[in-house]
């Protein structure tokens, strides 16, 4: 089986990378999980997984003649396979985001769940491609109307390319959600996966360069992320057919 899930928000600062790794670790308890930092312009997943000095990254897989193999750019961390992206501006400029299709296709043959940590914008081809390639999208929001608006843009873009809605994950929540939560199910076509409280454990994990489920497994945030992973229920798909679909995916021009 294989399913590809994109974690997206439409804006920065909502905790997409924290969410991607937390969901990955939780799902890895019962599935083979691969996490890809698909934010080729502003990558930071490597800093959350102790891969700051990784020799090969996703950038090396997105150049004309691959500078590395998919296997060389994949690292085992926290029970998951992790494909980090580099932070070099030169490497970003040399990479072709359309090649992400082939990378995802190769990875899909070797995993049950593929999580794509998406960029914080919908303004470029490289930014929207993870949402286009995914089977479903997890929209990460903060409980504010502007954040909801940005998330709705992600949902509409996903819908236009046939990508389903896995649900909404509210992150960095102080107190109750209020009226924003009431609008989610009607406007997203999917319910709330979990409500993750704002807590020091997440910040401490980030400072330590670890996923929150590894750094503070008993924290309120870690518990909420596990709840979201349970709600996701990854769906089976035939790896060969899924890989072919990725290779043939249409790449948006803008």
Secondary structure by P-SEA (a helix, b strand, c coil): cbbbbbbbcccccccaaaaaaaaaaaaacccbbbbbcccccccccccccccccccccccccccccccccccccccccccbbbbbbbccaaaaaaccccaaaaaaaaaaacccbbbbbccccccccccccccccccbbbbbbcccaaaaaaaaaaaaaaaaacccccbbbbcccccccccccccccccccccccccccccaaaaaaaaacccccccccccaaaaaaaaaaaaaccccccaaaaaaaaaabbbbcc
